[in-house]
Amino acid sequence: MKNCAEELVYAQTEDGLLLEGAVIRPVDVAARPLGIVMIHGLTGRFYGPMIVRLGRLLAAGGYTFVTGNNRGHDFGTTIWTLGNKMRFAGGAWERFEESPRDVGAWVDFAAGLGLAGVVLIGHSLGSLKAVYYQAQRQDPRVRGLVLASPPVRAGRAKPDLLALAEQMVAEGRGRDLLPWGIVPVGGGTLSALTYLNRARGDMDLFGAECPNPAVAQVRCPMFAFYGTDERWVGSGADLELIRRNATGSPRVDTRLFAGANHRYTDHEPEVAAAILAWLDGLAE
């Protein structure tokens, strides 16, 4: 697009990982004081088609858009550390409780651009990471959360798979993969350790089953939405759950995009327009 400029960048996490990303800046339009940090979903990547299209549209609206990998990018990958060492990573092997380190690295990077604050946009599992980060760290630089397709029941485990994962970990095979087809997104499976991490961790962030969920600790405005063609991820009932349990937020807006799938294919302009309108409302 002619009204934005793009640059490849890197961010460093507090535990020494180097993560790849990009900045999409507005050109020939007045730059807004707030910036955007995009957090991709399970096995996603900073340059995914939906992310790039949204980034360009939001930059055209005046917002500096930062999109970066987290350690759960792609199905499996290697990440370099500052000590020039490689660490095995990827969505099938990530540990959810480490995600604030990645989100924090990109918030730090965005703050270094001189922005007055940032809004986190999380897609799918990335929306859980946005909520978890803000509930854990209460970062005053984060002025709002946009939750695109949050999988509110991502931590729910099947008893037979949980037993298999526990057995594999006990046998020292925790990094091995569970049977293919156990999850409908990403690569279709997870390592035994990652499955166990999800099941035993605090991933019921929206209070689908537990009281006092993490979303209640978020103090900034939120905008949550789904497409109507992704009911396997969430629906209007889940948006109501988020509204009801986000008791610490001063404002919770929700929306369903008719005909949109999990990746909002061909609906990016509509989604970007809704996000821009919501962002404009933050300044009211």
Phi, psi and omega in degrees: 000143184286338185261027173209156178236144187235142183217134174280138185218173175228151172231150181249129178277165182292343176256021168088015177271146175257120183247137181274152178193193180209154171244130174247114186252147175289144177229135178065017170225154181295127180284135178280154179290331178274148174245176181235136172243122182262132180243113184286169182267192182303126180061015177283187179204159187295338184255019177303147185305315180297318182296315181295318180296316177297318181300317180293320179292320180287326175294323177297336176273004174103003184257129172290126189245118179252123178237127185220149173293150163247175186292352175262023182281148184059177181287314175213144184200175171239145180236135179274143176258171179297333178277016179061035176248154180259141175236132177286135184210200181115162186302327182282352183232008185281160175244123190299324184292348176274350187298328177301334178295323180284314179300316180299324179297320181282330173294317176301316180299313181297320178298327179291349177276359179087016180285151181284344181170176182225156169247130177272127171249116178249134176252130177058237180300333177297332178289327174293321179295325178295314179296315181298318180300309186289326177293324181283319192252342180049051185288116182292345178285341181273114185263349180185161177237133171247120186249103180265111177060054180291124177279090191294342181246031184297334182270359181287126184251151173272133186306320182290321178288325177297317178296320179294317179298317179298319179296316181296319179295317179298331180271004180080020181247033185296333179275352177286156183274145170286172182304148179292148176088012183277343176232145185277356182233179179063223181271358178094356178205174178220160172290159180300319180295318180292320177298316179294321178300318178293316184292322184268345182277179181264072182258000174277067189287341185253001176079034176296328182225336185251153175280164176052057182288164182299328182300335179290344180270354180280127185256359182256165178298153180224149175228114183242142180203161174225164164271154181285348179260034176218045182296341176291343177262311182186168185212188178301326178296325178288326175296322177294322176301315180297313179302317185292323187263351178276062189287341180270349183275137179287345184200127177230113178252148182221161179197151169246131179261112185298128176081358183274142176266190185295333179258005177057037181301127181068005177246009182302318178299321179293317179294316180298319179297320180292320178295317179299317179296320179292318178298319177299327179290339178295333182272356182286000000 
